[in-house]
């Protein structure tokens, strides 16, 4: 199908994905309606506007599929599975981190308690698996569906491994190394984005070279996305991002902080450690921390790494050799919009 015959509208892709998800999170019977209501609330599909998130992961998977086939609709169950899987992890993350707000409204556990939130997170995971079975109904072979399920399960294992590293190092007195940080975000962020894009490619083609290039594209894109998020968490402008840059105030140990601890001189390192030990930092404390980060080159290092992985991602995409121009333009549009480094 030519791109002229099917112009790609990102808004339509999101709407189609959400319609696919809603098929799965509708009430089954009155006695269990509450768990589906909680699913819809967390997903931002409860009728309130402006709280649903960017749907970036399913968008990338659908664009990967469309970039090879010219259309996106047959890949919708895979996109729904990715978004449901991503959100099960967010429900559990909010509990583990003690976060009471997500997307400018109360988190699920803060409204319904930890036990119900854990159960709803488990439900989102289970429904993500159910979503994949619909691919069989759409005519995909059992072999392809089974391969996609294996990819999905291996990705969830990597996600849990990354979360373990995050929690374990967060509780430890010693800061993780830059090398371990890249390992962690590879499992937590890059693996899911890479799998989303690889899933779209493997549904669209049997060419292993193409599938591998798409996965590599997703991996570098995922790293760039997380590094860009690290930058915005400290140096972002709330008006542009919709989020207040609070990572330093919350004493989060993202790449700029880890890099600064590794590369600062003895005096700056000691001062940074003392400032980060303050559980109630003032605006002046935050400003001093940011000044140390900038002085040690942490901002520039993180920005350089984000750009490096973003550019590598685009090179991998072009190396696949099958990307339809319209889909390529939409993919680049997302990359430029989300990764501003």
Steps between C-alpha positions, in 0.01 A plus 500: 500500500644839412531772758285721279217250537531490878633815663614441857317702763657464846175605668318221322762246606455604863120489472512154342735375773275632775195342337686167493589539868142589595381171352709330765424718803121503476304372801439124487230482771381722788698316767839572334423838342724679748826352373423605142400844623840524670672387180323769299582762764871423496508487118322835476210337315235584758358795307721774644715688251869574513618215721563209263871548425673517163445133397851518356580128522196372310540784250854390424393138452215595268726730298759224471233267361358769270845600377531154345139416405345843440222455758485460878168340585599132510766576762258665746480203742879510535488874565232451765710230666803730516302786657329274753834343590665838541219615728505192722859594581401861572233394750757291685769769469271754668458265796872422521598867477221626726385743230157647569456680169531400134395715205369769737256282693514247786670168435297182519642379832446836667130478411424130547781372722804286425328157478245610238765690303725193490206293378412757232862506387485121473176530303661741254785251451255213445293701254816586308550128444135455399544781245766300315264210441283716274782499247407138426144609420641753254682229304854513636661158522535318832876506448503880470269550797706263714819683405340831594390357835854384567633847419240653730580264790877547466445878500296481821780298662751770399266767637484326839878457503545871433254589775691275741824685422322834545353407839813324627735785409253756632513334842880463498735761644736474203392664175479282190757551224427664165549157341240337729260788438510434125441132573199587715334735252569249225282250688240747628452737207686394186385136513130592489537757222721261300246221546211725393676581174631146446145367550370724222778386268467127566125517441566676170784292354697175520824674403728451801737778390214750499370380837845532657552851361164610640588356841834685497313817403270455799784425740693820423177696494411367845836604645471844342148537638609425858806724483288782364256443788796527741587837349143628518471387862769753592521759222158475333251783481160414647319711239652292221492155661187514716709372794686693766875414499512351852758220474758682713245609762386136524865390523466269199830348388478528123792504257609864554529443876679166463741649245571797727582275796742302281673800341484780756809606689527401869355827626200501266438130561493547877272802469267317261476206742415734787236683298341177376474376860256784575151348504331840475710701253427868461500690172852618582615141559355390167667792321837410653465135396414601143801732492729212600345276233563765238852568624597133472365474145211269595240688295714506186597133537136392536393719208778361281402142583133570427587646161737213423234235560231703322718531190596132514132413515426685177799335329371155601155586368639604163725192489189279496439622145123445496359806673218669309558878487176599676565267794865610514385861527260416781766304690743790473223736611457298822875481557547876458195577716591265784878529490597865504866453595 
